[in-house]
Amino acid sequence: MRRETLINTVLTLGLLAVPLAAWAMDEPYTITLATKVVILALAGVGLNLALGLGGLVSLGHAMFFGIGGYAAGILASHAQSYDPIMEWPFLIEGTQSMPVIWLLAIVVSALVALATGALSLRTSGVYFIMITLAFGQMFYYFTISWPAYGGEDGLSIYVRDRFPGLNTLDPMHFFGLCFALLMLGLFIVARISRSGFGLALNAARQNEARVRAVGIEPYRLRLIAFVISGAITGLAGALYADLNRFVSPVMFSWQTSGEIMIFVILGGVARLFGPVAGAALFIILEEVLGGVSDYWHIYLGALLLIVVLFARGGLIGLLAGRNGGGGHD
């Protein structure tokens, strides 16, 4: 077994062991923290597909995270008030069914990714970064000025949405649901990275001219990756809304985009479980250092600087070594 595969297995078992131990000791807060790690890791998995495999440094992925969150919030709020979202020309009612909400979050996020990516991907480098940031800020200020759904104060979801056969108000049930979706997201990304499409996308990241020379258009590859990436991050946003039972414009902010990117960098860019390790480390630091100082982000910044300078493969790259496979420096 390769060292990185062993590390990934340990991470998976650890993610399961922590909430199970917390459930045995009747500590629901720890289960909630583990669920938060899983959801944020899923958002990082989405970004890692674009960043790690496609080399697309996006500062606008909070846009998809927020879209997923507001999809859940808006549908749930209309279901609670029994007020339809739209009556003409079609009757569209709210719902608290998680599968329906997830489907809408994925579809809307993918469509927005298609529209924004079609424009953003005509640029590269710092211009791409700034355009994705601009799109994200557009959505941020739009939701602030959207009084129908709380504006700057956000929107509360009073009852957690439902999933057939599960009690989603039970922290352990909800964790299991989110964990299953994370595993599914990781499986999809792993299959993509090993497919012909993934190999071509990775080749376009390394040498765009050679890919064009064999008749493959890098723009199309990157656009497809960007759409899939946005859809996965949108699903994570819907789960995050249900975790907190609250959505706000902060989900669209550039700080949220930065945090999602931090998960990927800390764990290891292009490492399959990099976002999982990064999200776990981030939440641990937030809990431990947040109790020591309100300025704990200073320590996080120092750690991030160390990773960038001395461990460019991230935490997993550092533990797996250069022969661990799965990433690039």
FENZI-V101433 format. One record per run of one state. SS is the DSSP state (H for helix, E for strand, - for the rest). FROM is the first residue (numbers start at 0). TO is the last residue. If there is no record, write none. Layout:
ss->(SS/SS)
from->(FROM/FROM)
to->(TO/TO)
This chain:
ss->(-/H/-/H/-/H/-/E/-/E/-/E/H/-/H/-/H/-/H/-/E/-/E/-/E/-/H/-/H/-/H/-/H/-/E/-/H/-/H/-/H/-/H/-/H/-)
from->(0/2/24/27/53/61/81/85/86/91/92/96/97/120/125/144/146/149/150/153/154/156/161/163/165/166/170/194/195/206/207/213/217/244/245/247/248/252/253/267/273/290/296/310/313/320)
to->(1/23/26/52/60/80/84/85/90/91/95/96/119/124/143/145/148/149/152/153/155/160/162/164/165/169/193/194/205/206/212/216/243/244/246/247/251/252/266/272/289/295/309/312/319/328)
